[in-house]
Amino acid sequence: MNKQTRRATAAFFAVATLFACAPGARAGETYPSKPIQIVVPYAPGGSTDFAARNLALGLERRLGQTVVVVNKPGASGTIGVMSVARAAPDGYTLLLGLNTEMVIIPQVRKVPYRPEDFEPIAIVGSTPLVLIGRKSFKAANFQDLRQEIARQPGNYNFGGAVGSPAHLAGEWLKRSTALDIKHVPYKGGAQAANDVAGGHLDLYFSGILPSKALIDAGEIKAYAVTSATRSPTLPNVPTLKEAGLDDFVLANWSGLFAPRGTPAPILSLLSGKVRETLADPGFQAAMAKEGIDIPDTGSPQSFLKEEHGKFGRLIKALNLAL
């Protein structure tokens, strides 16, 4: 073999090695070749689980591959989140996470993960909260409720998992109305809503889906929603803005995330298929029926940056960081 031939052979193997070491390119061409998991860090039921299962159906049709939802509850979502953070960054293990885990909790207390451990794919759904109260309250509206509580300072409470949107909303309500109400920590929203229905808890900022049946049955009272406009699911319930709290707008959103390091071609493919699913009229109708909006957030990276700043300012103002 002469020198020129040896150089050509070396160049060939160098190029071959380069392509062999480009897993992202190869992954984009073959993905998905096996079932995909969407991890929900909460128990079955509720808005997040519902959104995940509807999203999975839409992605199955568009990817031509099985997409399964795996519920991994525990430690306020940390167990499920960590299972995805530790997963191989190959696009086969995804997370449907809430702003609770992805934006709020890391700014409230120490957790074994960082938001930077994930690649955002899309924001999937958004739901306002509804302020519910036990049915034994005499108040028929928010203004009357405010007066009823003010007459007995320190005698009323509200529930919510520490660092959750429900907790932040309750503390925000205290600050904006000067009401003396105490926070009662809860592990999950379902128990808090049930305790309001049972008369064991006074107030709770609940997701609309978990509390709607109780509201419709008259087991609890709905006083206000935290959206900028009234919810189509609870059209007779006014907003807190209508009650005079002009800047009180808060939503609970869910987003699809992949482990950091997932190849760009896979992220691009998933992003496109998720956008197609979110634009599907059938998907939108199913989500709307459960009180879940499809937010137009633009770039998920920019949206997350804005949300991190917004909740960070609120956490600092309320002195909630632990």
C-alpha positions as CSV (number, residue, x, y, z in Angstrom):
1,M,0.0,0.0,0.0
2,N,1.6,3.3,-1.1
3,K,1.5,6.6,0.9
4,Q,-1.4,8.0,-1.2
5,T,-3.5,4.9,-0.7
6,R,-2.8,4.9,3.0
7,R,-3.9,8.5,3.3
8,A,-7.1,7.8,1.4
9,T,-7.9,4.8,3.6
10,A,-7.2,6.8,6.8
11,A,-9.5,9.5,5.5
12,F,-12.2,7.0,4.8
13,F,-12.1,5.5,8.3
14,A,-12.0,9.0,9.9
15,V,-15.2,9.9,8.1
16,A,-16.8,6.5,8.9
17,T,-15.9,7.0,12.6
18,L,-17.3,10.5,12.6
19,F,-20.7,9.2,11.4
20,A,-20.5,6.3,13.8
21,C,-20.1,8.7,16.6
22,A,-23.1,10.8,15.6
23,P,-25.9,9.1,17.5
24,G,-28.2,12.1,17.2
25,A,-28.2,11.8,13.4
26,R,-28.8,8.1,13.5
27,A,-31.4,8.5,16.3
28,G,-33.4,10.9,14.2
29,E,-33.6,8.5,11.3
30,T,-34.7,5.4,13.4
31,Y,-36.7,7.0,16.2
32,P,-39.1,5.7,17.5
33,S,-38.3,2.0,17.1
34,K,-39.9,0.9,20.5
35,P,-42.6,2.0,22.9
36,I,-42.3,5.5,24.5
37,Q,-43.1,6.1,28.2
38,I,-44.6,9.4,29.4
39,V,-44.1,9.5,33.2
40,V,-46.7,11.4,35.3
41,P,-45.3,12.1,38.8
42,Y,-48.7,11.7,40.3
43,A,-51.3,9.0,40.9
44,P,-53.9,8.3,38.2
45,G,-56.8,10.7,38.0
46,G,-56.6,14.5,37.9
47,S,-55.8,17.0,35.2
48,T,-52.2,16.0,34.6
49,D,-52.9,12.3,34.2
50,F,-55.9,13.1,31.9
51,A,-53.7,15.4,29.7
52,A,-50.9,12.8,29.5
53,R,-53.3,10.0,28.4
54,N,-54.9,12.2,25.7
55,L,-51.4,13.3,24.5
56,A,-50.2,9.7,24.4
57,L,-53.1,8.8,22.1
58,G,-52.4,11.7,19.8
59,L,-48.7,10.9,19.6
60,E,-49.3,7.2,19.0
61,R,-51.3,8.0,15.9
62,R,-48.7,10.4,14.6
63,L,-45.5,8.5,15.5
64,G,-46.8,5.0,14.6
65,Q,-45.5,3.7,17.9
66,T,-47.0,2.7,21.3
67,V,-47.0,5.5,23.8
68,V,-47.8,4.5,27.4
69,V,-48.4,6.6,30.5
70,V,-46.6,5.5,33.7
71,N,-47.7,7.0,37.0
72,K,-44.9,7.4,39.5
73,P,-46.3,9.4,42.5
74,G,-44.5,10.2,45.7
75,A,-42.5,13.0,47.5
76,S,-44.6,15.8,45.9
77,G,-43.6,14.6,42.4
78,T,-39.9,14.2,43.0
79,I,-39.9,10.4,42.5
80,G,-41.4,10.6,39.1
81,V,-39.3,13.6,38.1
82,M,-36.0,12.0,39.2
83,S,-36.9,8.7,37.3
84,V,-36.9,10.8,34.1
85,A,-33.8,12.8,35.0
86,R,-31.9,9.6,35.4
87,A,-33.3,7.9,32.3
88,A,-31.3,7.5,29.1
89,P,-31.6,10.6,26.9
90,D,-32.9,8.7,24.0
91,G,-36.5,10.0,23.7
92,Y,-38.1,6.8,25.1
93,T,-38.7,8.2,28.6
94,L,-40.5,11.5,28.8
95,L,-42.0,13.6,31.6
96,L,-45.3,15.4,31.8
97,G,-44.4,17.8,34.6
98,L,-46.2,20.6,36.2
99,N,-45.0,24.1,37.0
100,T,-44.9,22.8,40.6
101,E,-41.9,20.6,39.9
102,M,-40.3,22.4,37.0
103,V,-40.5,26.0,38.2
104,I,-41.8,26.5,41.8
105,I,-40.4,23.8,44.0
106,P,-36.7,24.2,43.0
107,Q,-37.1,27.9,44.1
108,V,-38.8,27.0,47.4
109,R,-36.7,24.1,48.8
110,K,-33.7,21.9,47.9
111,V,-34.6,19.1,45.5
112,P,-32.2,16.4,43.9
113,Y,-32.8,17.8,40.4
114,R,-32.5,21.1,38.5
115,P,-34.9,22.4,35.8
116,E,-31.8,22.4,33.6
117,D,-31.7,18.6,33.8
118,F,-34.5,18.6,31.2
119,E,-35.2,19.6,27.6
120,P,-38.6,21.3,27.2
121,I,-40.6,20.0,24.3
122,A,-43.9,21.8,24.6
123,I,-46.4,23.3,27.1
124,V,-49.4,21.0,26.8
125,G,-52.2,22.3,29.0
126,S,-53.1,25.1,31.5
127,T,-55.8,25.2,34.1
128,P,-56.8,28.0,36.4
129,L,-57.5,27.3,40.1
130,V,-60.8,27.7,41.8
131,L,-61.2,28.9,45.4
132,I,-63.5,26.5,47.1
133,G,-64.9,26.7,50.6
134,R,-66.9,24.4,52.9
135,K,-70.6,24.5,52.3
136,S,-71.3,25.7,55.9
137,F,-69.9,29.1,55.1
138,K,-72.8,31.6,55.1
139,A,-71.1,33.7,52.4
140,A,-72.6,33.4,48.9
141,N,-69.8,35.2,47.1
142,F,-66.2,36.2,47.5
143,Q,-66.9,39.6,49.0
144,D,-69.1,38.1,51.7
145,L,-66.6,35.4,52.3
146,R,-63.9,38.0,52.9
147,Q,-66.0,39.8,55.4
148,E,-67.0,36.6,57.2
149,I,-63.4,35.5,57.6
150,A,-62.3,39.0,58.6
151,R,-64.7,39.0,61.6
152,Q,-62.9,36.1,63.1
153,P,-59.1,36.6,62.4
154,G,-57.0,33.5,62.9
155,N,-59.9,31.1,63.0
156,Y,-59.8,30.0,59.4
157,N,-57.3,28.0,57.3
158,F,-56.5,27.0,53.8
159,G,-54.8,23.9,52.4
160,G,-52.1,23.1,49.9
161,A,-48.9,21.1,49.3
162,V,-45.9,23.2,50.3
163,G,-44.7,25.1,47.3
164,S,-47.6,24.1,45.1
165,P,-49.7,26.7,43.1
166,A,-52.5,26.1,45.7
167,H,-50.1,27.1,48.5
168,L,-48.8,30.2,46.6
169,A,-52.4,31.2,45.8
170,G,-53.4,31.0,49.4
171,E,-50.4,33.0,50.6
172,W,-51.1,35.5,47.8
173,L,-54.7,35.8,49.0
174,K,-53.5,36.5,52.5
175,R,-51.2,39.2,51.3
176,S,-53.6,40.9,49.0
177,T,-56.6,40.9,51.4
178,A,-54.8,41.1,54.8
179,L,-56.9,38.1,55.9
180,D,-55.5,36.2,58.9
181,I,-55.8,32.6,57.6
182,K,-53.4,29.7,58.4
183,H,-51.8,27.3,55.9
184,V,-52.3,23.6,56.5
185,P,-49.8,21.5,54.5
186,Y,-51.2,18.6,52.4
187,K,-49.6,15.9,50.3
188,G,-52.1,16.1,47.5
189,G,-55.0,18.1,46.1
190,A,-57.6,15.4,46.2
191,Q,-57.4,15.0,49.9
192,A,-57.6,18.8,50.5
193,A,-60.7,19.1,48.3
194,N,-62.3,16.1,50.1
195,D,-61.5,17.7,53.5
196,V,-63.2,20.9,52.4
197,A,-66.3,18.8,51.4
198,G,-66.1,17.1,54.8
199,G,-65.9,20.4,56.7
200,H,-62.3,19.6,58.0
201,L,-60.7,22.4,55.9
202,D,-62.0,25.9,55.3
203,L,-60.5,26.9,52.0
204,Y,-58.5,25.5,49.1
205,F,-57.4,26.6,45.7
206,S,-58.2,23.5,43.8
207,G,-57.8,22.4,40.2
208,I,-61.2,22.6,38.4
209,L,-61.3,19.0,37.4
210,P,-60.9,17.5,40.9
211,S,-63.5,19.7,42.4
212,K,-66.1,20.2,39.7
213,A,-68.2,17.2,40.8
214,L,-68.2,18.4,44.4
215,I,-69.2,21.9,43.3
216,D,-72.0,20.5,41.1
217,A,-73.3,18.3,43.9
218,G,-73.4,21.3,46.3
219,E,-70.8,19.6,48.6
220,I,-68.6,22.7,48.5
221,K,-68.9,26.3,47.4
222,A,-66.9,27.8,44.6
223,Y,-66.1,31.5,45.2
224,A,-63.7,32.6,42.4
225,V,-61.3,31.4,39.7
226,T,-57.7,32.6,39.2
227,S,-57.9,33.1,35.4
228,A,-58.1,36.4,33.6
229,T,-61.5,35.5,32.3
230,R,-64.2,33.1,33.5
231,S,-63.7,29.4,33.0
232,P,-66.0,27.8,30.4
233,T,-66.2,24.8,32.8
234,L,-67.5,27.0,35.6
235,P,-69.1,30.0,33.8
236,N,-71.1,31.1,36.8
237,V,-68.0,31.5,39.0
238,P,-66.4,35.0,38.9
239,T,-62.7,35.7,38.6
240,L,-60.7,37.2,41.5
241,K,-60.1,40.1,39.1
242,E,-63.9,40.7,39.2
243,A,-63.7,40.7,42.9
244,G,-61.2,43.5,42.9
245,L,-57.9,41.7,43.0
246,D,-56.8,43.0,39.6
247,D,-53.4,41.2,39.4
248,F,-54.5,37.9,40.8
249,V,-54.0,35.6,37.8
250,L,-52.5,32.2,38.3
251,A,-52.6,29.0,36.2
252,N,-51.4,25.5,36.8
253,W,-49.7,24.2,33.6
254,S,-48.2,21.0,32.4
255,G,-45.4,20.5,29.9
256,L,-43.7,17.6,28.1
257,F,-39.9,17.3,28.9
258,A,-37.1,14.9,27.9
259,P,-33.9,14.2,29.8
260,R,-31.0,16.7,29.1
261,G,-28.8,15.5,26.3
262,T,-31.6,14.0,24.2
263,P,-30.5,14.4,20.5
264,A,-31.8,17.5,18.7
265,P,-33.4,15.5,15.9
266,I,-35.5,13.5,18.4
267,L,-36.6,16.7,20.2
268,S,-37.5,18.3,16.9
269,L,-39.6,15.3,15.8
270,L,-41.4,15.2,19.2
271,S,-42.0,18.9,19.2
272,G,-43.6,18.8,15.8
273,K,-45.8,15.8,16.6
274,V,-46.9,17.4,19.9
275,R,-47.8,20.6,18.0
276,E,-49.9,18.6,15.6
277,T,-51.7,16.9,18.5
278,L,-52.4,20.2,20.3
279,A,-53.9,21.6,17.1
280,D,-56.2,18.6,16.6
281,P,-59.9,19.7,17.2
282,G,-60.7,16.4,18.8
283,F,-57.8,16.8,21.3
284,Q,-58.8,20.3,22.1
285,A,-62.5,19.4,22.6
286,A,-61.5,16.6,25.1
287,M,-59.2,18.9,27.0
288,A,-61.8,21.7,27.1
289,K,-64.4,19.3,28.5
290,E,-62.1,18.8,31.5
291,G,-61.4,22.5,31.9
292,I,-57.9,22.3,30.4
293,D,-56.9,25.2,28.1
294,I,-54.3,24.7,25.3
295,P,-51.9,27.7,25.9
296,D,-50.3,29.5,23.0
297,T,-46.9,29.9,24.7
298,G,-44.6,30.1,21.7
299,S,-41.1,28.9,22.5
300,P,-41.3,26.6,25.5
301,Q,-37.8,27.7,26.5
302,S,-38.8,31.4,26.6
303,F,-42.0,30.6,28.4
304,L,-40.2,28.6,31.1
305,K,-37.8,31.5,31.6
306,E,-40.7,33.9,32.0
307,E,-42.5,31.6,34.4
308,H,-39.3,31.0,36.5
309,G,-39.0,34.8,36.9
310,K,-42.7,35.4,37.7
311,F,-42.9,32.7,40.3
312,G,-39.5,33.6,41.7
313,R,-40.6,37.1,42.3
314,L,-43.8,35.9,43.9
315,I,-42.0,33.4,46.2
316,K,-39.6,36.2,47.2
317,A,-42.4,38.6,47.9
318,L,-44.3,36.1,50.0
319,N,-41.0,35.0,51.8
320,L,-41.7,31.3,51.0
321,A,-38.2,30.1,50.2
322,L,-37.1,27.5,52.7
